[in-house]
Amino acid sequence: MELESIRLRGFRNYAELDAAFVPGVNLVLGDNAQGKTNLLEAVTYLSTGKAFRTRKEQELIQFGADFADLEADVLAKNREKTLRAVLFTGRKPRQLFLNGVKQKNFTTMEGELTTVLFCPEDLLILKSGAEKRRRLLDNALCQLRPGYSRALQEYQRLLDHKSRILKDWRDRPSYLDALPGFNLRMAQFGAALIAYRANYLQKLARLTAQYHREFSGDRERLALTYRTVSTVLDPLAARAEIERQILDHQESHLRAEIESGQCLTGPHRDDFEVVCNDLPLKSFGSQGQVRTAAISLKLAEREIFRDDTGEMPVLLLDDVLSELDEGRQDFLLNQLRAGQVFITCCEDRKFTKLGAVLHIAGGALRPE
């Protein structure tokens, strides 16, 4: 998998950018607030259909511009492809194109450009709330499994409807008549999400433990455990069994949901726990252990992509080297011998020998 070039118009602080990249390491240098992270955000948007720093697409459009245009040339499995997204101000929906052909939604573009992003916030993902860890799973699985993406979208749609029913039923009691139907459909799609997540986490746990053991000099043992609906005894069981157990949980929480006006049960509350040397990392992990585990997690994610697709995903490292001590820097850099990598950092000559260098200043490439 290789990102050959990208063209940006009106995206973040880029009025206009045309950049070409090398297959190996691309080092993006520049002072703070010049556009280094914006460049990686454009790449991830074309890869996942989402920005990693905001949920508001309006924030991606340059101030004063009417639209943002992102286009990239990708080489995957010896085939050239062009991905494009055009974002508009106001309520006009975005337009998506694959090889010049307009797409109805991003689902048909998922997997065309696979990326693994590692940013400073990820160093704390194992200490933060469950939402960020769910997002980590969702971002990976949406790229790897189109069926997961469709199930996630439908589950979210059902969750939104059910949440409105639970919020408004006192004004309109008849709304409660629709709850059984929504619960059934949410159990069906929820079972699919749990099955996908459980299988992915099984691989992620094994590989993350291997990387962490090597990283720590065989001094630390790391384990990941999936936490989902409590009545789901085996998330790797048949989907029909998982669906039945979700329905049981919904039934036991029905009265509490109605009284609280909130949806209290389902895989939208999923999480995974990380344990280091038999102690929960979130509560007892040192800063070094947390950072080591986070790096191991991302390297494991990269390996799963390679094994699953047959190609190394594009690795995006956003200003993380400065957050790591020299030992962790060296371990991470030693893993970058294969595949295409983008590394953003400030002007630091220590890393310029890694590969091609692009200087960014004021939302533009600066000539050498």
C-alpha positions in Angstrom: 0.0 0.0 0.0 1.5 3.3 -1.1 0.2 6.9 -1.1 1.9 8.3 -4.2 0.7 11.9 -4.0 -2.0 14.2 -2.6 -3.7 17.4 -3.7 -5.5 19.7 -1.3 -7.6 22.8 -2.0 -9.1 24.8 0.9 -8.4 22.1 3.5 -7.6 23.4 7.0 -4.7 25.9 6.4 -3.9 24.6 2.9 -5.1 27.0 0.2 -3.4 24.8 -2.3 -1.0 21.8 -2.0 0.4 19.3 -4.4 2.8 16.9 -2.9 4.4 13.6 -4.0 5.8 11.0 -1.6 8.4 8.2 -1.6 7.5 4.5 -0.8 9.6 4.5 2.4 9.9 7.1 5.2 8.5 10.6 4.5 9.6 13.0 7.2 7.4 16.0 7.4 9.2 18.9 9.2 8.0 22.3 10.3 7.3 24.5 13.3 4.2 24.1 15.3 0.8 25.2 13.7 2.2 25.1 10.1 0.1 22.3 8.8 2.0 19.0 9.5 -0.9 17.4 11.4 -3.4 18.8 8.9 -1.6 16.9 6.1 -2.0 13.6 8.1 -5.6 14.4 8.8 -6.2 14.8 5.1 -4.7 11.3 4.5 -6.8 9.7 7.3 -9.9 11.4 5.9 -9.4 9.8 2.5 -8.7 6.5 4.3 -11.5 6.4 6.8 -14.0 9.0 5.8 -13.5 10.8 9.1 -11.2 13.4 10.6 -9.3 12.3 13.7 -9.4 15.7 15.5 -13.0 16.8 14.9 -16.4 15.4 14.1 -17.5 18.7 12.4 -16.6 18.6 8.7 -17.1 22.4 8.6 -13.9 22.8 10.6 -11.9 21.0 7.8 -12.7 23.8 5.3 -10.3 26.7 5.2 -11.8 29.9 6.7 -13.3 31.9 3.9 -13.4 29.0 1.4 -16.6 27.6 0.0 -15.3 24.0 -0.1 -12.4 21.7 0.5 -11.1 19.4 -2.1 -8.9 16.4 -1.2 -7.5 14.0 -3.8 -4.9 11.3 -3.6 -3.3 8.8 -5.9 -2.8 5.4 -4.3 -1.0 2.2 -5.4 -2.5 -0.9 -4.0 -1.8 -4.5 -5.2 -0.1 -3.1 -8.3 -3.2 -1.1 -9.2 -3.4 2.7 -9.4 -6.4 4.3 -7.8 -7.6 7.9 -7.2 -9.6 8.8 -4.1 -11.3 12.2 -3.8 -13.6 13.9 -1.3 -15.1 17.4 -1.7 -16.6 19.0 1.4 -18.9 22.0 1.3 -20.0 24.7 3.7 -23.5 24.8 4.9 -25.7 21.7 4.7 -24.7 20.5 1.3 -23.5 16.9 1.6 -19.9 15.9 0.7 -19.1 14.3 -2.6 -17.0 11.2 -2.9 -15.2 9.8 -5.9 -13.3 6.6 -6.6 -11.4 6.7 -9.9 -13.5 9.6 -11.0 -16.8 7.8 -10.4 -19.1 9.4 -7.8 -19.9 7.1 -4.8 -23.1 7.1 -2.8 -21.3 6.9 0.5 -17.9 6.1 1.9 -18.6 2.4 2.4 -17.5 1.6 -1.2 -14.2 3.4 -0.6 -13.2 1.7 2.6 -10.1 -0.4 2.3 -8.8 1.4 -0.8 -6.3 3.3 1.4 -5.5 1.6 4.7 -3.8 3.6 7.4 -2.7 3.2 11.0 -2.4 6.5 12.8 -0.4 7.1 16.0 -0.7 10.6 17.6 0.2 12.0 21.0 -3.4 11.4 22.3 -2.9 7.7 21.6 -0.2 7.6 24.2 -2.9 8.1 26.8 -5.7 6.1 25.1 -5.3 3.3 27.6 -5.8 5.7 30.5 -8.8 7.6 29.0 -12.4 6.7 28.8 -13.9 3.8 26.9 -15.1 5.9 24.0 -11.6 6.4 22.6 -10.8 2.7 22.8 -14.0 1.8 21.0 -13.1 4.3 18.3 -9.7 2.6 17.9 -11.5 -0.7 17.2 -14.1 1.0 14.9 -11.4 2.8 12.8 -9.5 -0.4 12.3 -12.5 -2.7 11.6 -14.2 -0.2 9.2 -11.1 -0.4 7.0 -10.8 -4.2 7.2 -14.4 -5.3 7.2 -17.0 -3.5 5.0 -19.7 -5.6 6.8 -18.6 -4.2 10.1 -18.9 -0.6 8.8 -22.5 -1.3 7.6 -23.5 -2.9 10.8 -22.0 0.0 12.8 -23.9 2.6 10.8 -27.2 0.7 11.2 -26.7 0.1 14.9 -25.9 3.8 15.4 -29.1 4.8 13.5 -31.2 2.4 15.6 -29.5 3.7 18.8 -30.3 7.3 17.9 -34.0 6.4 17.3 -34.3 4.4 20.5 -32.6 7.2 22.5 -35.2 9.7 21.2 -38.0 7.3 22.2 -36.7 6.9 25.7 -36.2 10.7 26.0 -39.7 11.7 24.7 -42.0 8.9 25.7 -43.5 10.8 28.6 -44.9 13.4 26.2 -45.9 10.7 23.7 -46.5 7.3 25.6 -47.3 5.6 22.3 -43.6 5.8 21.4 -43.0 2.9 23.8 -44.9 0.5 21.5 -42.0 0.7 19.1 -39.4 -0.3 21.6 -39.5 -4.2 21.1 -38.9 -3.8 17.4 -35.9 -1.5 18.0 -34.5 -3.8 20.7 -34.7 -6.8 18.3 -32.9 -5.0 15.5 -30.3 -3.6 17.8 -29.7 -7.1 19.2 -29.2 -8.4 15.7 -26.7 -5.7 14.6 -25.2 -5.6 18.1 -24.4 -9.3 17.8 -22.5 -8.6 14.6 -20.5 -5.8 16.1 -19.6 -8.0 19.1 -18.5 -10.9 16.9 -16.3 -8.7 14.8 -14.7 -6.9 17.8 -14.1 -10.2 19.7 -12.3 -11.8 16.7 -10.2 -8.6 16.1 -9.3 -8.2 19.8 -8.2 -11.8 20.0 -5.5 -11.1 17.4 -4.8 -7.7 18.8 -4.2 -9.1 22.3 -1.8 -11.7 21.1 0.3 -9.4 19.0 0.3 -6.5 21.5 1.5 -8.8 24.2 4.4 -10.0 22.0 5.5 -6.5 21.1 5.2 -5.3 24.7 7.2 -8.3 26.0 10.0 -7.5 23.5 9.8 -3.8 24.2 10.1 -4.3 28.0 13.0 -6.7 27.7 10.8 -9.6 28.7 10.1 -8.0 32.1 6.4 -7.2 31.6 3.3 -9.3 30.6 0.4 -7.5 28.9 -3.1 -8.8 28.4 -6.2 -7.4 26.7 -9.7 -8.4 27.7 -12.9 -7.5 25.9 -15.7 -6.1 28.0 -19.1 -6.2 26.4 -22.7 -6.8 27.5 -22.6 -8.8 30.7 -25.0 -11.5 29.6 -22.7 -12.3 26.6 -20.8 -15.2 28.1 -18.6 -15.9 25.1 -18.3 -13.1 22.5 -16.7 -15.6 20.1 -19.9 -17.8 20.1 -22.3 -18.0 17.2 -24.1 -14.7 16.5 -27.5 -16.2 17.1 -26.4 -17.1 20.7 -25.0 -13.6 21.2 -28.2 -12.0 19.9 -30.3 -14.0 22.4 -28.1 -13.0 25.3 -28.3 -9.3 24.3 -32.1 -9.6 24.2 -32.0 -11.1 27.7 -29.9 -8.1 28.9 -32.3 -5.7 27.2 -35.3 -7.3 28.9 -33.6 -7.1 32.4 -32.8 -3.4 31.8 -36.1 -2.4 30.2 -37.6 -0.7 33.3 -34.4 1.1 34.2 -34.1 2.4 30.6 -37.6 3.7 30.6 -37.3 5.4 34.0 -33.9 6.9 33.2 -34.7 7.9 29.6 -31.4 6.5 28.5 -30.2 3.4 26.5 -28.3 1.5 29.1 -27.4 -1.7 27.3 -25.6 -2.7 24.1 -22.2 -2.7 22.4 -22.2 1.1 22.2 -20.8 0.8 25.8 -18.1 -1.7 24.9 -14.5 -1.4 26.2 -11.4 -3.5 26.5 -9.2 -3.7 29.7 -5.4 -3.8 29.6 -3.6 -5.6 32.4 0.2 -5.4 32.9 1.8 -7.9 35.3 -1.7 -8.7 36.6 -2.6 -5.1 37.5 -5.0 -2.9 35.5 -2.9 -0.5 33.5 -5.5 2.2 33.6 -5.2 2.4 37.4 -1.7 1.2 38.3 0.4 1.6 35.1 3.4 3.9 35.2 3.8 6.5 32.4 6.4 4.4 30.8 4.3 1.2 30.9 1.3 3.1 29.4 3.4 4.5 26.5 5.1 1.2 25.9 1.7 -0.5 25.7 0.2 2.1 23.4 3.1 1.8 21.0 2.8 -2.0 21.1 -0.9 -1.7 20.4 -0.4 0.4 17.3 2.4 -1.9 16.0 0.1 -4.9 16.5 -2.7 -3.1 14.6 -0.3 -2.5 11.7 0.7 -6.2 11.6 -3.0 -7.3 11.6 -3.6 -5.0 8.6 -0.6 -6.6 6.8 -1.7 -10.1 7.5 -5.3 -9.5 6.6 -4.8 -7.5 3.4 -1.4 -8.8 2.2 0.0 -5.3 2.2 1.5 -3.0 4.8 -0.8 -0.1 5.7 0.5 3.4 5.5 1.8 4.3 9.0 1.2 7.8 10.2 3.2 9.0 13.2 2.1 12.5 14.3 4.6 14.2 16.5 5.0 11.2 18.8 8.8 10.9 18.7 9.2 14.0 20.8 6.9 12.4 23.4 9.1 9.3 23.8 12.5 8.8 25.5 15.4 7.6 23.4 14.9 3.9 24.1 11.3 4.0 23.0 12.2 6.1 20.0 14.8 3.6 18.9 12.3 0.6 19.4 9.7 2.4 17.3 12.1 3.5 14.6 13.4 -0.1 14.3 10.0 -1.2 13.3 9.8 1.1 10.3 11.9 -0.9 7.9 9.0 -2.0 5.8 6.0 -0.2 4.3 5.4 3.5 3.8 5.6 5.8 6.8 4.9 9.5 7.5 6.5 11.1 10.5 5.8 14.7 11.5 8.1 16.5 13.9 9.7 19.9 14.4 13.0 20.8 12.9 15.2 18.1 14.3 18.2 17.0 12.3 18.4 13.8 14.2 15.7 12.2 12.1 16.5 13.6 8.6 18.5 10.6 7.7 15.4 8.4 7.9 14.1 9.2 4.4 12.7 11.9 2.2 12.1 15.3 3.9 9.2 17.6 3.2 9.3 21.1 4.8 5.9 22.6 5.7 5.5 26.3 6.4 2.3 28.3 6.5 0.3 25.5 4.8 2.7 25.1 1.9 5.7 23.1 0.9 8.8 25.1 1.5 11.5 24.7 -1.2 14.9 23.4 -0.1 
